[in-house]
Amino acid sequence: MAKRILILDDDKDILYFCSIISEELGLEVETSNTTEDIVSQVQAKSPDIILLDNWMPGPGGLKSIALLKGDVRFKHIPIIFFSANNDFDKIAQNSQADVYLKKPFDVTELEQVILKQLNL
């Protein structure tokens, strides 16, 4: 059974780009352009890994990570946090994300991070 990734970004080009990369890695892809009802989304889509942008409609990246990592049902799911924010390194270090990537990122880097977090 293929592993499933949930990609959350409000930029449809980035959603498409990350979806293609993930599909090429053999992952089932679920996407969303909002962090509204993040807990319900994760519960419904049952991802093995989450790729999450910082600035999004809804509670946004930081609050979404805190909600998920604070929930015993989801805290084991690796979260890759990414953004183009100028202060992103500082923001990400204070998050509970498992990994963070600054946009723009290298395709190979994204692939390696996903595979490492899934132990593939």
N, CA, C and O atoms as CSV, one atom per row, in Angstrom:
chain,resi,resn,atom,element,x,y,z
A,1,MET,N,N,0.843,-1.188,0.000
A,1,MET,CA,C,0.000,0.000,0.000
A,1,MET,C,C,0.884,1.246,0.000
A,1,MET,O,O,1.830,1.348,0.781
A,2,ALA,N,N,0.571,2.171,-0.868
A,2,ALA,CA,C,1.366,3.390,-0.997
A,2,ALA,C,C,1.168,4.304,0.207
A,2,ALA,O,O,0.094,4.351,0.807
A,3,LYS,N,N,2.218,5.018,0.538
A,3,LYS,CA,C,2.146,6.036,1.582
A,3,LYS,C,C,1.387,7.236,1.024
A,3,LYS,O,O,1.387,7.469,-0.185
A,4,ARG,N,N,0.746,7.990,1.899
A,4,ARG,CA,C,-0.063,9.135,1.486
A,4,ARG,C,C,0.523,10.425,2.047
A,4,ARG,O,O,0.885,10.501,3.221
A,5,ILE,N,N,0.609,11.443,1.181
A,5,ILE,CA,C,1.059,12.772,1.587
A,5,ILE,C,C,-0.101,13.751,1.453
A,5,ILE,O,O,-0.865,13.711,0.489
A,6,LEU,N,N,-0.212,14.619,2.433
A,6,LEU,CA,C,-1.171,15.730,2.378
A,6,LEU,C,C,-0.363,17.000,2.184
A,6,LEU,O,O,0.471,17.353,3.017
A,7,ILE,N,N,-0.620,17.683,1.074
A,7,ILE,CA,C,0.094,18.924,0.746
A,7,ILE,C,C,-0.879,20.076,0.922
A,7,ILE,O,O,-1.950,20.100,0.315
A,8,LEU,N,N,-0.490,21.039,1.767
A,8,LEU,CA,C,-1.337,22.198,2.031
A,8,LEU,C,C,-0.600,23.463,1.608
A,8,LEU,O,O,0.420,23.824,2.195
A,9,ASP,N,N,-1.122,24.125,0.595
A,9,ASP,CA,C,-0.566,25.386,0.109
A,9,ASP,C,C,-1.662,26.108,-0.643
A,9,ASP,O,O,-2.457,25.470,-1.334
A,10,ASP,N,N,-1.724,27.425,-0.525
A,10,ASP,CA,C,-2.760,28.182,-1.221
A,10,ASP,C,C,-2.324,28.612,-2.616
A,10,ASP,O,O,-3.092,29.266,-3.322
A,11,ASP,N,N,-1.110,28.259,-3.028
A,11,ASP,CA,C,-0.613,28.543,-4.375
A,11,ASP,C,C,-0.805,27.287,-5.224
A,11,ASP,O,O,-0.143,26.274,-4.997
A,12,LYS,N,N,-1.719,27.355,-6.211
A,12,LYS,CA,C,-2.043,26.154,-6.986
A,12,LYS,C,C,-0.859,25.646,-7.803
A,12,LYS,O,O,-0.785,24.448,-8.080
A,13,ASP,N,N,0.068,26.516,-8.196
A,13,ASP,CA,C,1.252,26.055,-8.928
A,13,ASP,C,C,2.163,25.226,-8.024
A,13,ASP,O,O,2.721,24.218,-8.457
A,14,ILE,N,N,2.311,25.647,-6.780
A,14,ILE,CA,C,3.136,24.884,-5.836
A,14,ILE,C,C,2.449,23.564,-5.490
A,14,ILE,O,O,3.113,22.534,-5.374
A,15,LEU,N,N,1.133,23.589,-5.326
A,15,LEU,CA,C,0.401,22.346,-5.095
A,15,LEU,C,C,0.649,21.365,-6.242
A,15,LEU,O,O,0.919,20.186,-6.013
A,16,TYR,N,N,0.556,21.857,-7.460
A,16,TYR,CA,C,0.770,21.011,-8.636
A,16,TYR,C,C,2.205,20.471,-8.662
A,16,TYR,O,O,2.415,19.272,-8.843
A,17,PHE,N,N,3.173,21.345,-8.484
A,17,PHE,CA,C,4.591,20.988,-8.507
A,17,PHE,C,C,4.901,19.924,-7.445
A,17,PHE,O,O,5.534,18.911,-7.742
A,18,CYS,N,N,4.460,20.158,-6.226
A,18,CYS,CA,C,4.729,19.220,-5.134
A,18,CYS,C,C,3.970,17.906,-5.328
A,18,CYS,O,O,4.447,16.842,-4.935
A,19,SER,N,N,2.792,17.988,-5.934
A,19,SER,CA,C,2.021,16.770,-6.223
A,19,SER,C,C,2.754,15.889,-7.227
A,19,SER,O,O,2.836,14.674,-7.046
A,20,ILE,N,N,3.280,16.488,-8.269
A,20,ILE,CA,C,4.014,15.734,-9.297
A,20,ILE,C,C,5.234,15.062,-8.674
A,20,ILE,O,O,5.478,13.878,-8.906
A,21,ILE,N,N,5.989,15.805,-7.894
A,21,ILE,CA,C,7.181,15.252,-7.231
A,21,ILE,C,C,6.779,14.076,-6.343
A,21,ILE,O,O,7.425,13.028,-6.366
A,22,SER,N,N,5.727,14.248,-5.573
A,22,SER,CA,C,5.270,13.200,-4.649
A,22,SER,C,C,4.779,11.966,-5.401
A,22,SER,O,O,5.067,10.838,-5.000
A,23,GLU,N,N,4.044,12.173,-6.484
A,23,GLU,CA,C,3.565,11.041,-7.287
A,23,GLU,C,C,4.735,10.273,-7.892
A,23,GLU,O,O,4.703,9.045,-7.968
A,24,GLU,N,N,5.767,10.994,-8.321
A,24,GLU,CA,C,6.950,10.331,-8.871
A,24,GLU,C,C,7.682,9.499,-7.816
A,24,GLU,O,O,8.413,8.567,-8.154
A,25,LEU,N,N,7.486,9.835,-6.545
A,25,LEU,CA,C,8.057,9.053,-5.443
A,25,LEU,C,C,7.163,7.872,-5.079
A,25,LEU,O,O,7.502,7.087,-4.193
A,26,GLY,N,N,6.021,7.742,-5.758
A,26,GLY,CA,C,5.112,6.633,-5.515
A,26,GLY,C,C,4.107,6.883,-4.407
A,26,GLY,O,O,3.492,5.944,-3.902
A,27,LEU,N,N,3.934,8.141,-4.024
A,27,LEU,CA,C,3.002,8.482,-2.950
A,27,LEU,C,C,1.608,8.774,-3.499
A,27,LEU,O,O,1.459,9.279,-4.612
A,28,GLU,N,N,0.593,8.450,-2.704
A,28,GLU,CA,C,-0.760,8.919,-2.981
A,28,GLU,C,C,-0.813,10.366,-2.516
A,28,GLU,O,O,-0.304,10.686,-1.442
A,29,VAL,N,N,-1.410,11.231,-3.294
A,29,VAL,CA,C,-1.397,12.663,-2.988
A,29,VAL,C,C,-2.793,13.177,-2.680
A,29,VAL,O,O,-3.749,12.935,-3.418
A,30,GLU,N,N,-2.880,13.892,-1.568
A,30,GLU,CA,C,-4.073,14.654,-1.189
A,30,GLU,C,C,-3.624,16.105,-1.084
A,30,GLU,O,O,-2.515,16.372,-0.621
A,31,THR,N,N,-4.463,17.044,-1.505
A,31,THR,CA,C,-4.089,18.453,-1.429
A,31,THR,C,C,-5.208,19.278,-0.807
A,31,THR,O,O,-6.372,18.880,-0.776
A,32,SER,N,N,-4.802,20.444,-0.316
A,32,SER,CA,C,-5.761,21.408,0.207
A,32,SER,C,C,-5.162,22.800,0.087
A,32,SER,O,O,-3.950,22.976,0.219
A,33,ASN,N,N,-6.005,23.779,-0.163
A,33,ASN,CA,C,-5.529,25.160,-0.272
A,33,ASN,C,C,-5.882,25.984,0.961
A,33,ASN,O,O,-5.839,27.213,0.926
A,34,THR,N,N,-6.233,25.300,2.055
A,34,THR,CA,C,-6.582,25.991,3.299
A,34,THR,C,C,-6.215,25.140,4.505
A,34,THR,O,O,-6.148,23.914,4.420
A,35,THR,N,N,-5.980,25.803,5.624
A,35,THR,CA,C,-5.766,25.081,6.877
A,35,THR,C,C,-7.030,25.110,7.745
A,35,THR,O,O,-7.008,24.671,8.895
A,36,GLU,N,N,-8.131,25.631,7.188
A,36,GLU,CA,C,-9.416,25.579,7.908
A,36,GLU,C,C,-9.709,24.124,8.237
A,36,GLU,O,O,-9.508,23.247,7.397
A,37,ASP,N,N,-10.171,23.866,9.421
A,37,ASP,CA,C,-10.531,22.515,9.852
A,37,ASP,C,C,-9.376,21.530,9.639
A,37,ASP,O,O,-9.584,20.410,9.174
A,38,ILE,N,N,-8.160,21.960,9.985
A,38,ILE,CA,C,-6.973,21.140,9.744
A,38,ILE,C,C,-7.087,19.769,10.410
A,38,ILE,O,O,-6.694,18.764,9.817
A,39,VAL,N,N,-7.601,19.715,11.594
A,39,VAL,CA,C,-7.729,18.434,12.293
A,39,VAL,C,C,-8.688,17.516,11.535
A,39,VAL,O,O,-8.401,16.332,11.361
A,40,SER,N,N,-9.809,18.046,11.089
A,40,SER,CA,C,-10.769,17.251,10.315
A,40,SER,C,C,-10.174,16.794,8.991
A,40,SER,O,O,-10.400,15.662,8.562
A,41,GLN,N,N,-9.412,17.675,8.343
A,41,GLN,CA,C,-8.769,17.310,7.083
A,41,GLN,C,C,-7.809,16.138,7.277
A,41,GLN,O,O,-7.825,15.175,6.511
A,42,VAL,N,N,-6.981,16.233,8.305
A,42,VAL,CA,C,-6.000,15.170,8.547
A,42,VAL,C,C,-6.710,13.881,8.937
A,42,VAL,O,O,-6.316,12.799,8.500
A,43,GLN,N,N,-7.734,13.985,9.739
A,43,GLN,CA,C,-8.481,12.798,10.127
A,43,GLN,C,C,-9.108,12.126,8.902
A,43,GLN,O,O,-9.063,10.902,8.782
A,44,ALA,N,N,-9.685,12.905,8.005
A,44,ALA,CA,C,-10.362,12.366,6.828
A,44,ALA,C,C,-9.390,11.801,5.797
A,44,ALA,O,O,-9.695,10.807,5.138
A,45,LYS,N,N,-8.229,12.422,5.654
A,45,LYS,CA,C,-7.299,12.028,4.582
A,45,LYS,C,C,-6.224,11.052,5.041
A,45,LYS,O,O,-5.533,10.470,4.205
A,46,SER,N,N,-6.069,10.861,6.328
A,46,SER,CA,C,-5.129,9.893,6.911
A,46,SER,C,C,-3.750,9.899,6.250
A,46,SER,O,O,-3.311,8.867,5.741
A,47,PRO,N,N,-3.058,11.044,6.251
A,47,PRO,CA,C,-1.741,11.080,5.615
A,47,PRO,C,C,-0.663,10.413,6.471
A,47,PRO,O,O,-0.772,10.331,7.695
A,48,ASP,N,N,0.370,9.946,5.795
A,48,ASP,CA,C,1.554,9.422,6.471
A,48,ASP,C,C,2.578,10.521,6.690
A,48,ASP,O,O,3.483,10.393,7.515
A,49,ILE,N,N,2.422,11.611,5.934
A,49,ILE,CA,C,3.314,12.766,6.019
A,49,ILE,C,C,2.547,13.995,5.539
A,49,ILE,O,O,1.631,13.883,4.725
A,50,ILE,N,N,2.930,15.174,6.052
A,50,ILE,CA,C,2.257,16.428,5.692
A,50,ILE,C,C,3.299,17.435,5.233
A,50,ILE,O,O,4.339,17.603,5.870
A,51,LEU,N,N,3.011,18.099,4.127
A,51,LEU,CA,C,3.818,19.208,3.612
A,51,LEU,C,C,2.952,20.446,3.755
A,51,LEU,O,O,1.888,20.538,3.143
A,52,LEU,N,N,3.404,21.407,4.568
A,52,LEU,CA,C,2.539,22.509,5.003
A,52,LEU,C,C,3.208,23.865,4.816
A,52,LEU,O,O,4.293,24.112,5.343
A,53,ASP,N,N,2.548,24.743,4.060
A,53,ASP,CA,C,3.009,26.117,3.880
A,53,ASP,C,C,2.673,26.926,5.138
A,53,ASP,O,O,1.745,26.594,5.875
A,54,ASN,N,N,3.436,27.981,5.365
A,54,ASN,CA,C,3.212,28.816,6.540
A,54,ASN,C,C,2.017,29.750,6.369
A,54,ASN,O,O,1.096,29.726,7.186
A,55,TRP,N,N,2.020,30.563,5.330
A,55,TRP,CA,C,0.977,31.580,5.154
A,55,TRP,C,C,-0.158,31.020,4.318
A,55,TRP,O,O,-0.046,30.890,3.099
A,56,MET,N,N,-1.259,30.689,4.992
A,56,MET,CA,C,-2.404,30.094,4.315
A,56,MET,C,C,-3.705,30.579,4.941
A,56,MET,O,O,-3.711,31.041,6.082
A,57,PRO,N,N,-4.814,30.477,4.197
A,57,PRO,CA,C,-6.112,30.775,4.786
A,57,PRO,C,C,-6.399,29.806,5.937
A,57,PRO,O,O,-6.060,28.624,5.869
A,58,GLY,N,N,-7.016,30.317,6.972
A,58,GLY,CA,C,-7.277,29.497,8.153
A,58,GLY,C,C,-6.258,29.821,9.224
A,58,GLY,O,O,-5.669,30.902,9.207
A,59,PRO,N,N,-6.039,28.915,10.146
A,59,PRO,CA,C,-5.109,29.204,11.236
A,59,PRO,C,C,-3.649,29.359,10.774
A,59,PRO,O,O,-2.825,29.895,11.515
A,60,GLY,N,N,-3.329,28.900,9.578
A,60,GLY,CA,C,-1.968,29.028,9.067
A,60,GLY,C,C,-1.066,27.904,9.557
A,60,GLY,O,O,-1.487,27.028,10.311
A,61,GLY,N,N,0.181,27.952,9.109
A,61,GLY,CA,C,1.118,26.874,9.373
A,61,GLY,C,C,1.463,26.636,10.821
A,61,GLY,O,O,1.336,25.514,11.311
A,62,LEU,N,N,1.898,27.673,11.518
A,62,LEU,CA,C,2.339,27.497,12.907
A,62,LEU,C,C,1.239,26.955,13.807
A,62,LEU,O,O,1.459,26.003,14.557
A,63,LYS,N,N,0.074,27.548,13.737
A,63,LYS,CA,C,-1.030,27.105,14.589
A,63,LYS,C,C,-1.484,25.701,14.188
A,63,LYS,O,O,-1.844,24.897,15.048
A,64,SER,N,N,-1.467,25.405,12.887
A,64,SER,CA,C,-1.861,24.072,12.421
A,64,SER,C,C,-0.899,23.002,12.944
A,64,SER,O,O,-1.327,21.929,13.369
A,65,ILE,N,N,0.394,23.303,12.910
A,65,ILE,CA,C,1.376,22.358,13.434
A,65,ILE,C,C,1.119,22.123,14.919
A,65,ILE,O,O,1.117,20.979,15.374
A,66,ALA,N,N,0.904,23.195,15.674
A,66,ALA,CA,C,0.655,23.063,17.107
A,66,ALA,C,C,-0.603,22.229,17.370
A,66,ALA,O,O,-0.611,21.399,18.279
A,67,LEU,N,N,-1.656,22.437,16.590
A,67,LEU,CA,C,-2.885,21.657,16.755
A,67,LEU,C,C,-2.642,20.172,16.497
A,67,LEU,O,O,-3.111,19.317,17.247
A,68,LEU,N,N,-1.908,19.879,15.434
A,68,LEU,CA,C,-1.665,18.482,15.070
A,68,LEU,C,C,-0.699,17.795,16.031
A,68,LEU,O,O,-0.928,16.654,16.432
A,69,LYS,N,N,0.366,18.478,16.396
A,69,LYS,CA,C,1.355,17.875,17.296
A,69,LYS,C,C,0.818,17.775,18.720
A,69,LYS,O,O,1.328,16.995,19.525
A,70,GLY,N,N,-0.212,18.563,19.033
A,70,GLY,CA,C,-0.833,18.506,20.342
A,70,GLY,C,C,-1.933,17.459,20.448
A,70,GLY,O,O,-2.512,17.261,21.516
A,71,ASP,N,N,-2.213,16.794,19.339
A,71,ASP,CA,C,-3.275,15.784,19.300
A,71,ASP,C,C,-2.626,14.402,19.230
A,71,ASP,O,O,-1.890,14.113,18.287
A,72,VAL,N,N,-2.890,13.559,20.205
A,72,VAL,CA,C,-2.251,12.246,20.286
A,72,VAL,C,C,-2.485,11.404,19.022
A,72,VAL,O,O,-1.670,10.542,18.694
A,73,ARG,N,N,-3.584,11.649,18.320
A,73,ARG,CA,C,-3.878,10.885,17.105
A,73,ARG,C,C,-2.953,11.242,15.945
A,73,ARG,O,O,-2.757,10.432,15.038
A,74,PHE,N,N,-2.375,12.460,15.967
A,74,PHE,CA,C,-1.630,12.935,14.802
A,74,PHE,C,C,-0.184,13.322,15.079
A,74,PHE,O,O,0.565,13.590,14.140
A,75,LYS,N,N,0.224,13.357,16.337
A,75,LYS,CA,C,1.553,13.882,16.655
A,75,LYS,C,C,2.680,13.061,16.051
A,75,LYS,O,O,3.799,13.561,15.927
A,76,HIS,N,N,2.418,11.814,15.670
A,76,HIS,CA,C,3.433,10.960,15.064
A,76,HIS,C,C,3.650,11.254,13.572
A,76,HIS,O,O,4.633,10.796,12.990
A,77,ILE,N,N,2.747,12.007,12.958
A,77,ILE,CA,C,2.841,12.276,11.520
A,77,ILE,C,C,3.916,13.329,11.275
A,77,ILE,O,O,3.831,14.436,11.807
A,78,PRO,N,N,4.938,12.992,10.467
A,78,PRO,CA,C,5.967,13.994,10.171
A,78,PRO,C,C,5.374,15.178,9.405
A,78,PRO,O,O,4.572,15.007,8.487
A,79,ILE,N,N,5.790,16.380,9.803
A,79,ILE,CA,C,5.345,17.596,9.125
A,79,ILE,C,C,6.563,18.315,8.570
A,79,ILE,O,O,7.500,18.653,9.293
A,80,ILE,N,N,6.516,18.539,7.253
A,80,ILE,CA,C,7.534,19.343,6.575
A,80,ILE,C,C,6.917,20.728,6.396
A,80,ILE,O,O,5.923,20.891,5.688
A,81,PHE,N,N,7.509,21.701,7.035
A,81,PHE,CA,C,7.008,23.081,7.065
A,81,PHE,C,C,7.818,23.883,6.063
A,81,PHE,O,O,9.048,23.825,6.086
A,82,PHE,N,N,7.152,24.645,5.167
A,82,PHE,CA,C,7.900,25.427,4.193
A,82,PHE,C,C,7.266,26.786,3.950
A,82,PHE,O,O,6.058,26.973,4.101
A,83,SER,N,N,8.138,27.748,3.561
A,83,SER,CA,C,7.664,29.107,3.343
A,83,SER,C,C,8.741,29.935,2.651
A,83,SER,O,O,9.916,29.567,2.638
A,84,ALA,N,N,8.322,31.046,2.083
A,84,ALA,CA,C,9.252,32.005,1.490
A,84,ALA,C,C,9.448,33.216,2.403
A,84,ALA,O,O,10.101,34.182,2.010
A,85,ASN,N,N,8.901,33.176,3.594
A,85,ASN,CA,C,8.998,34.273,4.552
A,85,ASN,C,C,10.460,34.608,4.845
A,85,ASN,O,O,11.279,33.701,4.999
A,86,ASN,N,N,10.796,35.892,4.922
A,86,ASN,CA,C,12.173,36.317,5.192
A,86,ASN,C,C,12.683,35.845,6.546
A,86,ASN,O,O,13.865,35.527,6.677
A,87,ASP,N,N,11.827,35.794,7.548
A,87,ASP,CA,C,12.211,35.350,8.887
A,87,ASP,C,C,11.892,33.875,9.120
A,87,ASP,O,O,11.753,33.441,10.264
A,88,PHE,N,N,11.775,33.113,8.050
A,88,PHE,CA,C,11.298,31.740,8.168
A,88,PHE,C,C,12.188,30.856,9.035
A,88,PHE,O,O,11.675,30.025,9.785
A,89,ASP,N,N,13.499,31.011,8.950
A,89,ASP,CA,C,14.376,30.170,9.770
A,89,ASP,C,C,14.043,30.326,11.248
A,89,ASP,O,O,13.949,29.338,11.976
A,90,LYS,N,N,13.867,31.562,11.688
A,90,LYS,CA,C,13.542,31.824,13.096
A,90,LYS,C,C,12.154,31.282,13.442
A,90,LYS,O,O,11.966,30.670,14.493
A,91,ILE,N,N,11.189,31.508,12.557
A,91,ILE,CA,C,9.823,31.028,12.777
A,91,ILE,C,C,9.809,29.502,12.855
A,91,ILE,O,O,9.210,28.927,13.764
A,92,ALA,N,N,10.465,28.857,11.908
A,92,ALA,CA,C,10.447,27.400,11.825
A,92,ALA,C,C,11.139,26.744,13.016
A,92,ALA,O,O,10.689,25.707,13.504
A,93,GLN,N,N,12.211,27.333,13.476
A,93,GLN,CA,C,12.924,26.760,14.626
A,93,GLN,C,C,12.060,26.751,15.877
A,93,GLN,O,O,12.248,25.913,16.759
A,94,ASN,N,N,11.112,27.680,15.956
A,94,ASN,CA,C,10.219,27.747,17.107
A,94,ASN,C,C,8.932,26.942,16.897
A,94,ASN,O,O,8.057,26.915,17.763
A,95,SER,N,N,8.832,26.296,15.751
A,95,SER,CA,C,7.655,25.466,15.483
A,95,SER,C,C,7.923,24.042,15.978
A,95,SER,O,O,9.025,23.723,16.426
A,96,GLN,N,N,6.937,23.229,15.891
A,96,GLN,CA,C,7.092,21.819,16.249
A,96,GLN,C,C,7.241,20.946,15.007
A,96,GLN,O,O,7.078,19.728,15.080
A,97,ALA,N,N,7.551,21.563,13.871
A,97,ALA,CA,C,7.703,20.813,12.622
A,97,ALA,C,C,8.891,19.864,12.723
A,97,ALA,O,O,9.860,20.123,13.436
A,98,ASP,N,N,8.792,18.770,11.999
A,98,ASP,CA,C,9.880,17.793,11.982
A,98,ASP,C,C,11.026,18.282,11.097
A,98,ASP,O,O,12.197,18.036,11.388
A,99,VAL,N,N,10.678,18.968,10.027
A,99,VAL,CA,C,11.655,19.503,9.074
A,99,VAL,C,C,11.091,20.806,8.531
A,99,VAL,O,O,9.875,20.978,8.445
A,100,TYR,N,N,11.975,21.716,8.169
A,100,TYR,CA,C,11.494,22.911,7.481
A,100,TYR,C,C,12.379,23.205,6.273
A,100,TYR,O,O,13.588,22.970,6.284
A,101,LEU,N,N,11.735,23.725,5.237
A,101,LEU,CA,C,12.409,24.077,3.992
A,101,LEU,C,C,12.041,25.503,3.624
A,101,LEU,O,O,10.879,25.901,3.707
A,102,LYS,N,N,13.023,26.249,3.227
A,102,LYS,CA,C,12.785,27.616,2.768
A,102,LYS,C,C,12.547,27.591,1.259
A,102,LYS,O,O,13.309,26.978,0.511
A,103,LYS,N,N,11.481,28.266,0.822
A,103,LYS,CA,C,11.195,28.401,-0.612
A,103,LYS,C,C,12.105,29.471,-1.196
A,103,LYS,O,O,12.391,30.448,-0.503
A,104,PRO,N,N,12.561,29.343,-2.395
A,104,PRO,CA,C,12.414,28.160,-3.231
A,104,PRO,C,C,13.366,27.063,-2.772
A,104,PRO,O,O,14.471,27.341,-2.306
A,105,PHE,N,N,12.937,25.841,-2.905
A,105,PHE,CA,C,13.772,24.714,-2.521
A,105,PHE,C,C,14.094,23.888,-3.747
A,105,PHE,O,O,13.417,23.977,-4.771
A,106,ASP,N,N,15.119,23.097,-3.632
A,106,ASP,CA,C,15.574,22.228,-4.711
A,106,ASP,C,C,14.695,20.976,-4.742
A,106,ASP,O,O,14.333,20.452,-3.688
A,107,VAL,N,N,14.354,20.500,-5.917
A,107,VAL,CA,C,13.524,19.312,-6.070
A,107,VAL,C,C,14.159,18.117,-5.361
A,107,VAL,O,O,13.484,17.380,-4.641
A,108,THR,N,N,15.444,17.937,-5.568
A,108,THR,CA,C,16.152,16.819,-4.943
A,108,THR,C,C,16.089,16.916,-3.428
A,108,THR,O,O,15.919,15.905,-2.746
A,109,GLU,N,N,16.224,18.120,-2.899
A,109,GLU,CA,C,16.151,18.322,-1.453
A,109,GLU,C,C,14.771,17.914,-0.919
A,109,GLU,O,O,14.673,17.239,0.106
A,110,LEU,N,N,13.719,18.324,-1.613
A,110,LEU,CA,C,12.366,17.962,-1.194
A,110,LEU,C,C,12.188,16.449,-1.238
A,110,LEU,O,O,11.648,15.861,-0.301
A,111,GLU,N,N,12.631,15.825,-2.306
A,111,GLU,CA,C,12.519,14.368,-2.423
A,111,GLU,C,C,13.239,13.664,-1.274
A,111,GLU,O,O,12.698,12.744,-0.660
A,112,GLN,N,N,14.457,14.104,-0.995
A,112,GLN,CA,C,15.249,13.479,0.068
A,112,GLN,C,C,14.581,13.641,1.431
A,112,GLN,O,O,14.550,12.697,2.221
A,113,VAL,N,N,14.051,14.820,1.711
A,113,VAL,CA,C,13.395,15.070,2.989
A,113,VAL,C,C,12.155,14.185,3.141
A,113,VAL,O,O,11.936,13.597,4.200
A,114,ILE,N,N,11.356,14.092,2.094
A,114,ILE,CA,C,10.150,13.258,2.145
A,114,ILE,C,C,10.533,11.799,2.395
A,114,ILE,O,O,9.984,11.151,3.286
A,115,LEU,N,N,11.471,11.292,1.610
A,115,LEU,CA,C,11.880,9.890,1.748
A,115,LEU,C,C,12.470,9.608,3.126
A,115,LEU,O,O,12.193,8.566,3.720
A,116,LYS,N,N,13.270,10.520,3.629
A,116,LYS,CA,C,13.877,10.330,4.948
A,116,LYS,C,C,12.805,10.303,6.029
A,116,LYS,O,O,12.852,9.451,6.916
A,117,GLN,N,N,11.835,11.222,5.972
A,117,GLN,CA,C,10.786,11.287,6.994
A,117,GLN,C,C,9.871,10.051,6.938
A,117,GLN,O,O,9.286,9.666,7.951
A,118,LEU,N,N,9.750,9.439,5.766
A,118,LEU,CA,C,8.927,8.236,5.626
A,118,LEU,C,C,9.744,6.952,5.808
A,118,LEU,O,O,9.214,5.844,5.718
A,119,ASN,N,N,11.033,7.123,6.065
A,119,ASN,CA,C,11.946,5.971,6.209
A,119,ASN,C,C,11.925,5.075,4.973
A,119,ASN,O,O,11.897,3.850,5.087
A,120,LEU,N,N,11.937,5.690,3.795
A,120,LEU,CA,C,11.939,4.938,2.524
A,120,LEU,C,C,13.311,4.982,1.887
A,120,LEU,O,O,13.513,4.409,0.816
